[in-house]
Amino acid sequence: MAQAPIQFDRASGALEGANLWERTAALALVTGSKISSHFSHMGYIACANLLAKTLPRRNIAIKLNPDAVFEFPYGDGYWSKLLNRSYNYEDELELLFADSIDVDYTLLDCGANYGYWSVLVSSRPFGSHKAIAIEPSGQNYPKLANNARVNGNRFETMKCAIGAARGTARLSGTKHEAFSIAGDPSAGGEEVPVIALDNLIDDGKIAASGKYLIKLDVEGVEIEAIKGGARLLQADSVIMCEEHGSDRSHAVSRYILEQTPLKLIVFDPRSNRMETVTELSILDRIKVSTHVGYNVFGTASAFWQERINALNAKTARRMQ
């Protein structure tokens, strides 16, 4: 029988159910995150994953807020940064989610991994929104399904990949946060079903007329995913895509800007605003680290553009 998970409360910092070695490891993980945060957490994942090999195999359940619990294997290099209470995961996304509490939208969490955003957005402090978490990996999906279960099955899960059209693909990779169907089909891995975003409308999962925030963390197939969502992206939708810091051609942003009717928006830390991008050169300045991802936003929706303008105005007032 699996051991009960360690419990950690991000608000209070309380760590419960851990033995002495697990507590010592928590201190090391937090210290490592704080030190490596000065250089975009370079090397943190590798060091944490080494430390995890010395730990008993059990989960940690992190209380993100009073109505959100996120479980993952203790010591996991990607997610253990959450033990550092000063660390914010993808804060430009949280900014938009926190500002959209009063909007009746559905989150489409594509490449959901273990379901962090679905857990958070479906929680009461974020507006108890409907979410569909889509994850193709046979390794990741059970952890995603577990997070749906520990949060009362309040969001839906689907085991498939997102692409340009319905079909199948080979999913491969060595890191759970970076599995991709973009690699060579002969590279091994597992065969997974693929659907297009617009198939969610065809299959009756969502209505074409709804409001959507669409997180596309699909490791190299963002452009194909955008192509497969043409109808959905004509609605009141925002896509949130990861631009990799190492891609100096800004391929995803370039595609959104030059090949779609969507407005391209990026959070600029210098102005602390969501800026509409007309020149890709702004990304040369924002993408300062080559080993992390940067989120860009695309929308053709007047509703969401007005919301983002209002968010900028609120941010400006707070800074005065």
C-alpha positions in Angstrom: 0.0 0.0 0.0 1.4 3.4 -1.0 2.4 5.8 1.8 0.2 8.8 2.5 1.6 11.9 0.8 3.7 14.5 2.7 1.6 17.6 3.2 2.9 21.1 2.5 1.0 24.4 2.9 2.3 27.2 0.7 0.5 29.8 2.8 1.9 28.8 6.2 5.0 26.9 5.2 3.9 23.9 7.4 5.4 20.6 6.3 3.7 17.5 7.8 4.1 13.8 7.5 7.8 13.9 6.5 10.6 12.0 8.3 13.9 13.7 9.2 15.6 12.9 5.9 12.6 14.1 3.9 12.6 17.4 6.0 16.3 17.8 5.3 15.7 17.3 1.6 12.9 19.9 1.7 15.4 22.5 3.1 17.9 21.6 0.3 15.2 21.9 -2.3 14.1 25.3 -1.1 17.6 26.6 -0.7 18.5 25.3 -4.2 15.5 27.1 -5.7 16.3 30.4 -3.9 19.9 30.3 -5.1 19.2 29.2 -8.6 16.4 31.7 -9.1 19.0 34.3 -9.6 20.0 32.6 -12.9 16.5 31.3 -14.1 16.8 28.0 -12.0 19.7 26.8 -14.3 20.7 23.3 -13.0 18.0 23.1 -10.4 16.0 20.3 -12.1 19.0 18.0 -12.5 20.2 18.5 -8.9 16.6 18.0 -7.5 16.2 14.8 -9.6 19.5 13.4 -8.2 18.3 14.2 -4.7 15.0 12.5 -5.4 16.8 9.2 -6.0 17.8 9.1 -2.3 14.2 9.7 -1.1 11.5 7.1 -0.5 9.0 6.9 -3.4 6.0 8.8 -2.2 4.0 11.9 -3.2 3.9 15.4 -1.7 0.5 17.2 -1.7 1.0 20.9 -1.9 -1.8 23.1 -0.8 -1.8 25.9 -3.3 -4.7 27.7 -1.7 -7.5 26.7 0.7 -9.4 24.9 -2.2 -6.5 23.5 -4.3 -4.2 20.6 -3.7 -1.5 19.6 -6.2 0.2 16.2 -5.8 3.5 15.0 -7.4 6.3 12.6 -6.6 8.4 14.1 -3.8 11.7 15.5 -5.1 10.4 15.9 -8.6 12.9 18.4 -10.2 10.3 20.4 -12.2 7.7 20.9 -9.5 9.7 21.0 -6.3 10.3 24.7 -6.8 6.8 25.1 -5.3 8.3 24.3 -1.9 10.0 27.7 -2.2 7.1 30.0 -1.1 8.6 33.0 -2.9 8.6 31.2 -6.2 5.8 32.0 -8.7 5.1 29.5 -11.5 4.3 31.2 -14.8 3.2 34.4 -13.1 2.1 36.1 -16.3 -0.6 33.4 -16.7 -1.6 33.7 -13.1 -2.1 37.4 -13.6 -4.7 36.8 -16.3 -6.4 33.9 -14.5 -6.6 36.0 -11.3 -8.1 38.9 -13.2 -10.7 36.6 -14.9 -12.4 35.2 -11.8 -15.7 36.9 -12.8 -15.6 35.7 -16.4 -17.6 32.6 -17.3 -14.8 30.9 -19.2 -13.5 27.3 -19.6 -9.8 26.5 -19.4 -8.5 24.1 -22.1 -5.3 22.9 -20.5 -3.4 21.3 -23.4 -0.3 19.5 -22.4 -1.5 19.6 -18.9 1.3 17.5 -17.4 0.1 16.8 -13.8 -2.7 19.4 -14.0 -1.3 22.4 -12.1 -3.4 25.0 -13.9 -6.6 22.9 -14.0 -6.3 22.4 -10.2 -5.8 26.1 -9.6 -8.4 27.6 -12.1 -11.1 25.2 -10.9 -10.5 26.3 -7.3 -12.8 28.8 -5.5 -10.2 31.6 -5.2 -9.8 31.5 -9.0 -13.6 31.4 -9.7 -14.3 27.6 -9.7 -14.0 27.5 -13.5 -14.7 24.5 -15.8 -11.4 23.0 -17.0 -10.5 20.2 -19.4 -7.0 18.9 -18.9 -5.5 17.2 -21.9 -2.4 15.1 -21.6 -1.1 12.4 -23.9 1.6 10.7 -21.8 1.0 7.3 -20.3 3.5 8.3 -17.6 1.9 11.7 -16.8 -1.8 10.9 -17.2 -2.2 8.8 -14.0 -0.7 11.7 -12.0 -3.1 14.1 -13.7 -6.1 11.9 -13.0 -4.9 11.6 -9.4 -5.0 15.4 -9.1 -8.5 15.5 -10.5 -9.5 12.9 -7.9 -7.9 14.6 -4.9 -9.7 17.8 -5.9 -13.1 16.1 -6.1 -13.1 15.4 -9.9 -14.0 19.0 -10.5 -12.2 19.1 -13.9 -12.3 16.7 -16.8 -9.2 14.8 -18.1 -8.5 13.5 -21.6 -5.6 11.3 -22.6 -4.6 12.5 -26.1 -2.3 15.0 -27.8 -3.3 18.2 -29.6 -2.3 18.7 -33.3 -3.6 20.0 -36.6 -6.0 17.1 -37.2 -7.3 13.9 -35.8 -5.0 10.9 -36.0 -2.1 9.2 -34.0 1.5 10.2 -33.3 4.6 8.9 -31.5 5.2 10.7 -28.1 8.8 10.6 -27.0 11.2 12.3 -24.6 13.2 11.8 -21.4 11.7 14.6 -19.2 8.0 14.4 -18.1 7.7 18.2 -18.6 9.0 18.0 -22.2 7.4 14.9 -23.9 6.7 15.8 -27.5 5.0 14.4 -30.7 7.3 16.7 -32.7 10.3 14.3 -32.8 11.2 11.6 -35.3 8.5 8.9 -35.4 11.3 6.3 -35.2 12.6 7.6 -31.9 10.5 5.1 -29.9 8.1 6.3 -27.2 4.4 5.5 -27.2 1.7 5.9 -29.8 -1.0 8.4 -28.7 -4.2 9.6 -30.2 -4.2 13.2 -31.6 -7.2 15.6 -31.8 -7.5 19.1 -33.1 -8.9 21.9 -30.9 -11.8 22.2 -33.2 -12.6 18.5 -32.7 -13.6 19.5 -29.1 -16.5 21.5 -30.7 -17.3 18.6 -33.2 -17.4 16.1 -30.3 -19.7 18.2 -28.2 -17.1 18.7 -25.4 -17.4 22.5 -25.7 -19.6 25.1 -27.5 -18.2 27.3 -30.3 -19.9 30.3 -28.7 -18.2 30.0 -25.2 -15.3 32.0 -23.7 -12.0 30.1 -23.5 -8.5 30.5 -22.1 -6.4 27.9 -24.0 -3.1 26.9 -22.5 -0.9 25.3 -25.2 2.1 23.7 -23.7 2.6 21.2 -26.5 6.4 21.1 -26.9 7.0 21.9 -30.5 3.6 21.4 -32.1 2.1 24.8 -31.1 1.7 26.0 -34.7 -0.1 22.7 -35.7 -2.3 23.1 -32.7 -3.2 26.7 -33.7 -4.0 25.5 -37.3 -6.3 22.9 -35.8 -8.2 25.5 -33.8 -9.2 28.0 -36.5 -12.9 28.0 -35.5 -12.3 28.0 -31.8 -9.9 30.9 -32.1 -12.5 33.0 -34.0 -14.6 32.8 -30.8 -13.9 34.6 -27.5 -10.7 32.7 -26.9 -7.1 33.5 -25.8 -4.3 31.1 -26.6 -1.4 31.0 -24.2 1.7 29.5 -25.9 5.2 28.8 -24.8 8.0 30.4 -26.8 11.2 28.7 -25.9 14.0 31.0 -24.8 16.5 29.2 -27.1 14.4 29.9 -30.2 15.8 33.2 -31.4 13.6 33.1 -34.5 10.4 33.3 -32.3 8.7 30.8 -34.6 5.4 30.5 -32.6 5.0 34.3 -32.2 6.0 34.9 -35.8 3.3 32.5 -37.0 0.7 34.1 -34.8 1.7 37.6 -36.0 2.1 36.9 -39.7 -0.2 33.9 -40.5 -3.3 34.3 -38.2 -5.9 37.0 -37.5 -4.9 37.0 -33.8 -3.4 39.9 -32.0 -0.1 38.9 -30.4 0.3 40.0 -26.8 3.3 39.4 -24.4 3.9 40.4 -20.8 6.7 42.8 -20.7 8.5 42.8 -17.2 10.0 46.2 -18.0 6.6 48.0 -18.3 4.7 45.4 -16.1 2.0 45.4 -18.8 0.5 43.0 -21.4 1.9 44.6 -24.6 0.5 44.1 -28.0 3.4 43.0 -30.2 3.8 44.5 -33.7 7.6 44.0 -33.9 9.1 40.6 -32.9 12.2 42.5 -31.7 10.5 43.0 -28.3 11.0 39.3 -27.7 14.7 39.6 -28.2 14.7 41.7 -25.1 12.2 39.7 -23.1 13.6 36.2 -23.7 16.7 36.7 -21.7 17.3 33.0 -20.7 17.8 30.3 -23.3 16.7 27.4 -21.2 13.3 28.5 -20.1 9.9 29.1 -21.8 8.1 32.4 -22.2 4.4 32.6 -22.6 2.9 34.7 -25.4 -0.9 35.3 -25.9 -2.9 35.4 -29.1 -6.5 36.6 -29.4 -9.0 37.8 -32.0 -11.6 38.5 -29.3 -12.7 42.1 -28.7 -13.9 40.9 -25.2 -10.5 39.6 -24.2 -8.7 42.5 -25.6 -10.8 44.9 -23.5 -10.2 42.7 -20.4 -6.4 42.9 -21.0 -6.5 46.7 -21.5 -8.5 47.0 -18.3 -5.9 44.7 -16.5 -3.1 47.0 -17.7 -5.0 50.1 -16.4 -5.5 48.4 -13.0 -1.8 47.4 -12.8 -0.8 51.0 -13.7 -3.0 52.4 -10.9 -1.5 50.0 -8.4 2.0 51.1 -9.3 1.2 54.9 -8.9 
